Structure formats: C-alpha cells, structure tokens
Amino acid sequence: MSRIVLGVGGGVAAYKSALLLRALTEAGHDVRVVPTESALRFVGAATFEALSGNPVTTDVWHDVPEVAHVRIGQTAELVVVNPATADLLARAAAGRADDLLTATLLTAHCPVVFVPAMHTEMWLHPATQDNVATLRRRGSIVLPPAVGRLTGPDSGPGRLPEPADVAALAQVVLAAGADALRADLAGRRVVISAGGTREPLDPVRYLGNRSSGKQGWALARVAAARGADVTLVAANVDLPAPFGVRVVPVGTAEELRAAMLEEAGSGGGAAADVVVMAAAVADFRPATVAATKLKKDSASEPDAVPLVRNPDVLAELVTKRTPGQVVVGFAAETGDADGDVLAHARAKLARKGCNLLVVNDVSGGGVFGRPDNAAVVLAADGTATDVPHGSKDAVAAAVWRAITPRLA
C-alpha cells in the first residue's frame, strides 16, 4: 500500500477527481485528499471522506498538534494534483504556502504530478507556460492537457485527462519513479500502431487476431505524458483515445500500411522521430472478398479459402525510414521444436533490421487482452533488457527508457 496525496484544485473538472480517487483506492492505496477551498464548491468534503476513508480539510489550522501542513507532505509517496488550475500552478511555481495543499507541495520529497485543466486561453498564456516550465525544471511532472470539450461550448487543449489515464500513469510513477514520465520527448514526433488488423472474407466474416491494442495504448499514453506529439494508428481498438493523442483508425493490413508510411514520413510528410509497430498485422488475407455473405449449403459456399500474403509493414518502414529515425518492432512469440522464444525473436530482429524489438512470450494466451505484461527488449547491437511483469503502462515506460537514448 502506498501513501498518496490527491490535491484537488478549484475547477469544474474537480468532479473527475472523485473517480480518480476511487481508482487509486481500489488499487489498494491509502489516499489523503487535500482540496483547495474553491474545490469544495464543486465537490463536497463528505464525498472525498467517504471514498478515501480519511479526513478532509483545506487549511493549516485543522489538527494543529499533527502539524498537518508538514506531515502530510513528508509522509507521502506520491502527490497527484488533479485538476491543477492555472491559479494553482502559479501558486505552486511561486512557492506559496497559503493553504494546506500548497504547504503540502513545499514539504513533499516524493514525485509530484500536476494534471492541468483550464480553458485553452489560460493554458496557452505565457504566464502559465512559464509556470509549467518552472515546475518541470524543479523535477515535477506536469502532464499535457487533453484536447476536447471544455466548459460551455468551448473546445480545445485544456481538458482534464480521463481518470483511468491519470491512475495508470500514477501507478507508473509509483513503480518506476518520476524519471519514468520526465518530459524528454518534448518536441519529438512519435507514431505508434496498435490493435489487430481484420481481413474481410465477406461482409460479415473476417480473418483476425487476438490483439486488444492495450499495449499500444499504454505506449501512446506514456509518450504523451513525456511530452511527445503522438499519432496512434489504431486497428480495430475499442478503447477511449489517450489524452493528447491523435488517433487514425484503420481496419486492414493494407490500410495500416498506408497510414503508417504516411505518418512516419515515408510518404513525403513530416518525418517522425520514433515509429513503433505494436499492432498485430495479419500475415495473410483472403485472395478474394465476396460481395455478399457466403452461406452454408449454397452455391456460394467455398470448398477452401485461398490466402495471399500481406505486405511486411515493419520491414518496409525500416527500408524507408528517414535519417535518425528510430524504428521499434514487436514480436509475439512462442517456442517450438526449432527454438525458444528469444531464438525466434533474435532471428526476426536480424531479418527486419529495426533498432529495437520488444518480445512478448504469448504461450498459453497470457498477454492478449490482459492488463499486465512482461517483455524482453532486444537491440540491434545484441543487448537484451528484461522488463519484469507489471502493468502495460509500466512495460511502456520501460520501452521508452530503451528508446530515448537512441534518439539523435
């Protein structure tokens, strides 16, 4: 059990902090909610107390013998400020201690994560951007806001990321420390594929695979948290888009190939710094696609379904990569009579020519659709890095730790 302080700023998005609180407590953490006075205008203290099982107050005069304005920060293992309003970011950057939350921020020696939420004009204002830069320079994590519907009819960057995304990233920081989400991908363009392609046989049936897209989603979420401009080419994934990520939906292997080449820069557009092929691409597709449903016991029922080979998207991305571009492949492998998982993976790495290959042992179906994973990251220079079993976001953070040193 980890001790987490959940700071809540005074914005309308404060209602989502109750959902984040529930996610953190259900994960087994002891959460102390420290709201601002304004936050309690949106969500009452009773809600936070009922969900956390801990008392809630906003000022330094409550429970003076405990010296709460010092003790809460000193004993925390993680502080998450959600939402972090423009005013709260400004007070934190200035080192103010005019309420319990800002005093807690000054006494915390643990990682601190700010999750901004405000109107677009406030987020883009130079004062706010300077405050964000100051907090990051001091070691705090300031997540980029989501883009979407704000208060009233307004829309744009400034929306609070969804509680599930914030909870997943909080778990990454608890497991791997603040460096797991440092903003070292700021200014970098990242393209990631996720999910599994589907190759139609007729208007109803298709050839597919068991990939859920969750690992690709985690890779995109962590990259966005580290400041990257992320495009996610998603093949048949039924998940909400990660915050700050542009999603390009595709269905078949040919559609995924075209989208990945375009987004990577092989088609003449802006080149990506990193291309990650996490999607499971069908190796084969039906040679013909019936215009109507193939019915049993009818003249249209086929005796066999001829297949043709799909293009090798990863190999093509490697041959067409731009100078300095890092290409990362994924391999879902099982051992057999010809070799174990790593033997097959090393052969694939040599065959594809990518910079890194992330290897999953999928024997027994222990990866697809699950919330956790384990992997081995193989590099072209022959090194191998074991990634221990953990959440898919933790695995994603480990993969990005392997990628970033290879960026020019």
C-alpha positions in Angstrom: 0.0 0.0 0.0 1.4 3.4 -1.0 0.5 6.7 0.7 -0.8 9.1 -2.0 -1.9 12.7 -1.6 -4.6 13.7 -4.0 -4.7 17.5 -4.4 -7.8 18.9 -5.9 -7.9 22.4 -7.5 -10.9 24.6 -7.8 -12.1 23.9 -11.4 -15.3 22.4 -12.7 -13.2 19.3 -13.6 -12.8 18.6 -9.9 -15.8 16.2 -10.2 -13.5 13.8 -12.0 -11.1 13.7 -9.0 -13.7 11.5 -7.2 -13.4 8.9 -10.0 -9.6 9.1 -9.8 -9.8 8.7 -6.0 -11.9 5.6 -6.4 -9.5 4.1 -8.9 -6.5 4.7 -6.6 -8.2 3.3 -3.5 -9.4 0.3 -5.4 -5.8 -0.3 -6.4 -5.0 -0.6 -2.7 -3.5 2.8 -2.0 -4.1 4.9 1.1 -5.2 8.3 -0.3 -5.4 11.6 1.6 -7.4 14.2 -0.3 -6.2 17.8 0.1 -8.6 20.2 -1.8 -8.4 23.9 -2.1 -11.3 25.9 -0.6 -12.6 26.6 -4.2 -12.5 22.8 -5.0 -15.1 22.2 -2.2 -17.5 24.5 -4.1 -17.6 21.8 -6.8 -17.3 18.6 -4.7 -18.1 18.4 -1.0 -15.7 17.2 1.6 -18.1 14.4 2.5 -17.6 12.8 -0.9 -13.9 12.7 -0.6 -14.0 11.5 3.0 -16.4 8.7 2.1 -14.3 7.5 -0.8 -10.9 7.8 0.9 -11.7 6.9 4.5 -9.5 9.9 5.6 -10.4 13.3 6.9 -10.5 16.3 4.5 -9.6 19.9 5.3 -8.2 22.9 3.4 -6.4 25.0 6.0 -3.4 24.6 8.1 -5.3 25.3 11.4 -7.1 22.0 11.4 -5.5 19.3 13.8 -2.6 21.6 14.8 -0.9 19.1 17.0 -0.4 16.8 14.0 1.3 19.7 12.1 -0.6 18.6 9.1 0.9 21.2 6.7 4.3 19.5 7.2 3.4 15.9 8.0 1.1 15.2 5.0 3.8 16.1 2.5 6.6 14.5 4.4 4.9 11.1 4.6 3.6 11.0 1.0 5.0 8.6 -1.6 3.2 10.4 -4.4 1.3 13.6 -4.8 -1.1 14.0 -7.7 -2.8 17.4 -8.2 -6.0 16.8 -10.3 -7.2 19.2 -11.6 -4.3 21.7 -11.5 -5.8 25.0 -12.3 -3.9 28.0 -13.7 -4.0 29.6 -10.3 -2.8 26.5 -8.5 0.1 26.1 -11.0 1.0 29.7 -10.4 1.0 29.4 -6.6 3.0 26.2 -6.8 5.6 27.7 -9.1 5.9 30.8 -6.8 6.4 28.6 -3.7 3.3 29.9 -2.0 2.1 28.2 1.2 -1.3 29.9 1.7 -3.4 26.8 2.2 -2.9 23.2 3.2 -2.3 22.0 -0.4 0.4 24.4 -1.4 2.1 23.9 2.0 2.0 20.1 1.3 3.6 20.7 -2.0 6.5 22.5 -0.4 7.2 19.7 2.1 6.8 16.8 -0.3 10.0 14.9 -1.1 8.3 12.4 -3.3 7.3 12.6 -7.0 4.6 15.3 -7.7 2.3 15.0 -10.7 0.3 18.0 -11.9 -2.7 17.3 -14.1 -3.7 20.6 -15.7 -7.3 21.6 -16.6 -8.4 25.1 -17.7 -9.6 27.0 -20.7 -7.4 27.0 -23.7 -6.5 30.7 -23.5 -5.4 30.2 -19.9 -3.3 27.1 -20.8 -1.6 28.8 -23.7 -0.9 32.1 -21.9 2.8 32.8 -21.5 2.5 33.1 -17.7 1.0 29.6 -17.4 3.6 28.1 -19.8 6.4 29.8 -17.7 4.9 28.3 -14.6 4.8 24.8 -16.2 8.4 25.2 -17.3 9.5 26.2 -13.8 7.7 23.2 -12.2 9.2 20.8 -14.7 12.7 22.3 -14.2 12.4 21.6 -10.5 11.5 18.0 -11.1 7.7 17.9 -11.0 5.7 16.1 -13.7 3.2 18.3 -15.5 1.1 16.3 -17.8 -0.1 17.9 -21.1 -3.9 18.5 -21.0 -6.3 16.6 -23.2 -7.9 18.3 -26.2 -11.7 18.4 -26.3 -14.9 19.8 -24.9 -14.4 22.4 -22.1 -16.9 24.3 -20.1 -19.9 25.5 -22.2 -19.5 25.5 -25.9 -15.7 25.9 -25.9 -13.3 23.2 -27.1 -9.5 22.9 -27.3 -6.5 22.0 -25.3 -7.1 22.3 -21.6 -9.5 19.4 -20.9 -8.6 17.2 -17.9 -7.3 13.8 -18.9 -9.6 10.9 -18.0 -9.3 9.4 -14.6 -8.2 6.0 -15.9 -5.3 7.6 -17.8 -4.2 9.5 -14.7 -4.5 6.5 -12.5 -2.4 4.4 -14.9 0.3 7.0 -15.0 0.3 7.4 -11.2 1.0 3.7 -10.9 3.9 4.0 -13.4 5.5 6.8 -11.2 5.0 4.7 -8.0 6.7 1.7 -9.7 9.5 3.5 -11.6 9.9 7.0 -10.1 9.5 10.4 -11.6 12.0 9.7 -14.4 9.5 7.4 -16.0 7.5 10.4 -17.1 10.1 13.1 -17.5 9.4 15.4 -20.4 12.4 14.2 -22.5 10.2 13.7 -25.6 9.0 17.3 -25.8 9.3 18.4 -29.5 9.5 14.8 -30.7 7.0 13.3 -33.1 6.0 9.7 -32.4 3.9 7.3 -34.5 2.6 4.1 -32.9 0.4 1.3 -34.3 -1.9 -0.7 -32.1 -4.6 -3.3 -32.2 -5.1 -6.1 -34.7 -5.9 -5.9 -38.4 -9.0 -7.7 -39.8 -9.0 -9.1 -43.3 -12.6 -9.4 -44.7 -13.8 -12.7 -46.3 -17.3 -11.4 -46.9 -19.5 -8.5 -45.5 -19.8 -10.5 -42.2 -16.7 -12.6 -41.6 -13.0 -11.7 -41.4 -9.6 -13.2 -40.5 -8.3 -11.5 -37.4 -6.2 -12.0 -34.3 -6.5 -11.6 -30.5 -4.7 -8.2 -30.1 -6.6 -5.8 -27.9 -4.4 -2.8 -28.5 -3.9 -2.1 -24.8 -0.1 -2.2 -25.0 0.0 0.2 -27.9 -2.4 2.5 -26.0 -0.1 2.4 -23.0 2.9 3.3 -25.2 1.0 6.3 -26.6 -0.2 7.4 -23.1 3.3 7.3 -21.7 4.8 9.0 -24.7 2.2 11.8 -24.5 2.9 12.2 -20.8 6.6 12.6 -21.6 5.8 15.5 -24.0 5.7 13.8 -27.4 3.4 14.7 -30.3 1.8 11.3 -30.7 -0.2 9.8 -33.5 -1.8 6.4 -32.9 -2.7 4.3 -35.9 -5.4 2.1 -34.4 -6.6 -1.1 -36.0 -10.0 -2.2 -34.6 -9.4 -1.0 -31.0 -12.4 -0.3 -28.8 -10.8 1.9 -26.2 -11.1 5.7 -25.4 -8.4 7.7 -27.1 -5.5 8.5 -24.7 -5.3 12.2 -23.8 -3.3 14.4 -26.2 -3.1 11.7 -28.8 -4.3 11.9 -32.4 -5.9 8.6 -33.4 -6.0 7.4 -37.1 -8.5 4.4 -37.3 -7.7 1.6 -39.8 -9.1 -1.8 -40.5 -7.0 -4.0 -42.7 -3.3 -4.5 -43.1 -3.2 -2.5 -46.3 -4.9 0.4 -44.6 -2.5 0.2 -41.7 0.5 0.1 -44.1 -0.7 3.2 -45.9 -1.3 5.1 -42.7 2.0 4.1 -41.1 4.1 5.1 -44.1 2.3 8.4 -44.4 2.6 9.2 -40.7 6.2 8.1 -40.4 7.2 10.5 -43.2 7.9 7.9 -45.9 5.1 9.5 -48.0 6.7 12.9 -48.0 5.1 14.4 -44.9 6.8 15.5 -41.7 9.1 12.7 -40.5 8.5 11.0 -37.2 11.4 10.7 -34.7 10.2 7.3 -33.5 8.0 4.7 -35.2 6.6 1.9 -33.0 4.9 -1.1 -34.7 3.0 -2.6 -31.8 0.0 -3.7 -33.9 -0.6 -7.3 -34.7 -0.7 -7.3 -38.5 -2.3 -10.3 -40.3 0.3 -12.1 -42.3 -2.3 -13.3 -44.8 -5.7 -12.2 -46.3 -8.3 -13.9 -48.4 -7.4 -13.8 -52.1 -11.0 -12.6 -52.9 -13.7 -10.9 -50.9 -17.2 -11.9 -51.5 -19.7 -9.1 -52.2 -22.5 -11.0 -50.3 -22.5 -13.3 -47.3 -21.2 -16.8 -48.0 -23.9 -19.1 -47.0 -23.6 -22.7 -45.9 -25.2 -25.4 -48.2 -25.4 -22.9 -51.1 -23.7 -22.5 -54.4 -21.5 -19.7 -52.9 -20.1 -21.9 -50.2 -16.4 -22.3 -50.8 -14.5 -25.6 -50.6 -11.4 -23.7 -49.4 -10.4 -20.1 -48.8 -7.2 -19.2 -50.8 -4.9 -16.8 -49.0 -2.4 -14.3 -50.2 0.5 -12.8 -48.2 0.1 -9.3 -46.8 2.9 -6.7 -47.1 5.6 -6.7 -44.3 4.8 -3.3 -42.9 7.7 -3.3 -40.3 10.3 -4.3 -42.9 9.0 -1.6 -45.3 9.2 1.1 -42.5 12.8 0.1 -41.9 13.8 0.3 -45.5 12.1 3.7 -45.9 13.0 5.2 -42.6 14.3 8.8 -42.6 17.8 9.7 -41.3 17.9 9.4 -37.5 14.5 7.8 -37.2 14.2 5.0 -34.6 12.0 2.1 -35.6 10.7 -0.3 -32.9 9.1 -3.6 -33.7 7.0 -6.0 -31.6 7.1 -9.8 -31.7 4.5 -12.1 -30.1 6.4 -15.4 -30.0 6.0 -18.9 -28.7 8.7 -21.6 -28.5 8.7 -24.7 -30.7 11.0 -27.5 -31.9 13.1 -25.1 -33.9 13.9 -22.8 -31.0 12.7 -20.9 -27.9 11.0 -17.5 -27.8 14.2 -15.5 -27.8 15.8 -17.5 -30.6 12.9 -16.8 -32.8 12.9 -13.1 -31.8 16.6 -12.6 -32.5 16.1 -14.1 -35.9 13.2 -11.7 -36.5 15.2 -8.7 -35.4 18.0 -9.6 -37.8 15.5 -10.2 -40.6 13.6 -6.9 -40.1 16.5 -4.6 -39.4 14.7 -2.4 -36.8 16.6 -0.7 -33.9 14.7 -2.5 -31.2 12.4 -5.4 -30.9 10.0 -5.9 -28.0 9.4 -9.5 -27.4 6.3 -11.0 -25.7 6.0 -14.6 -24.8 2.4 -15.4 -25.7 2.5 -19.1 -24.8 -0.9 -20.0 -23.2 -2.5 -16.7 -24.2 -1.2 -14.9 -21.2 -0.8 -11.5 -22.8 -3.8 -10.7 -25.1 -6.4 -8.6 -23.5 -4.8 -8.7 -20.1 -4.0 -5.5 -18.1 -0.4 -6.6 -17.4 2.5 -7.9 -19.4 6.2 -8.7 -19.4 8.8 -8.4 -22.2 12.4 -8.5 -23.3 13.7 -5.6 -25.4 16.3 -6.8 -27.9 18.6 -4.2 -29.5 20.3 -4.4 -32.9 23.7 -4.2 -31.0 22.9 -7.5 -29.4 21.9 -6.3 -25.9 18.8 -7.7 -24.2 16.8 -5.9 -21.4 14.3 -7.9 -19.3 11.2 -5.9 -18.5 9.6 -7.5 -15.4 5.9 -8.4 -15.1 3.8 -5.4 -14.4 1.1 -3.1 -15.8 1.2 -2.5 -19.6 1.9 1.2 -18.7 5.0 0.1 -16.7 6.1 -2.0 -19.6 5.6 1.0 -21.9 7.7 3.2 -19.6 10.5 0.6 -19.8 10.3 0.5 -23.6 10.6 4.3 -23.8 13.6 4.2 -21.4 15.2 1.9 -24.0 14.2 4.2 -27.0 15.1 7.7 -25.8 18.9 7.1 -25.6 18.9 6.1 -29.2 17.3 9.4 -30.4 19.7 11.7 -32.2 
